[in-house]
Amino acid sequence: MSESTQVKHCIANIKYIQSTLSSLSNGSQTEDASQVFNDTMLLLDEVKSDLSFRIIEQTKGNKETGKTEEEK
């Protein structure tokens, strides 16, 4: 499995985790707990952005070298 494919899987997993955190936040009985879940979702947004940037950088590198990830 290529690195970009693995990164895409990570992003999909993060989206799933964010969905779960959203459900937990909505069902939370206290404002403090809800805030923790929301803060964690925001942090995961940053992680997703970093991972997406990694995919873009990889794609650029592959276009410049003319090689696929498997050939590297």
C-alpha positions in Angstrom: 0.0 0.0 0.0 1.5 3.4 -1.0 2.1 6.1 1.5 -0.5 8.4 0.0 -3.1 5.6 0.2 -2.2 5.1 3.9 -2.5 8.8 4.5 -5.9 8.8 2.9 -7.0 6.0 5.1 -5.8 8.0 8.1 -7.9 10.9 7.0 -10.9 8.7 6.6 -10.4 7.3 10.1 -10.1 10.8 11.5 -13.4 11.8 9.9 -15.0 8.8 11.6 -13.5 9.8 14.9 -14.8 13.3 14.5 -18.3 12.0 13.8 -18.1 10.0 17.0 -16.9 13.0 19.0 -19.7 15.1 17.6 -22.2 12.5 18.8 -20.6 12.4 22.2 -20.6 16.2 22.4 -24.3 16.4 21.5 -25.2 13.7 24.1 -23.0 15.2 26.7 -24.6 16.2 30.0 -22.2 18.9 30.9 -20.9 21.9 29.0 -17.3 21.1 30.1 -17.4 17.6 28.5 -19.0 19.0 25.4 -16.3 21.6 25.1 -13.6 18.9 25.4 -15.2 16.9 22.5 -15.4 20.1 20.4 -11.8 21.1 21.1 -10.7 17.6 20.1 -12.6 17.9 16.8 -10.9 21.2 16.1 -7.5 19.6 16.8 -8.3 16.8 14.4 -9.2 19.3 11.7 -5.6 20.6 12.0 -4.3 17.0 11.7 -6.4 16.4 8.6 -5.1 19.6 7.0 -1.5 18.6 7.7 -2.1 15.1 6.2 -3.9 16.6 3.2 -0.9 18.9 2.7 1.4 15.8 2.8 -0.6 14.2 0.0 -0.4 17.4 -2.1 3.4 17.6 -1.6 3.8 13.9 -2.5 1.8 14.4 -5.7 3.9 17.4 -6.7 7.1 15.4 -6.0 5.9 12.5 -8.1 5.0 14.8 -11.0 8.4 16.4 -10.9 10.3 13.1 -10.9 7.9 11.3 -13.2 7.9 8.4 -10.8 5.0 6.7 -9.0 5.3 6.1 -5.3 5.9 2.4 -5.9 8.9 3.2 -8.1 10.6 5.3 -5.5 
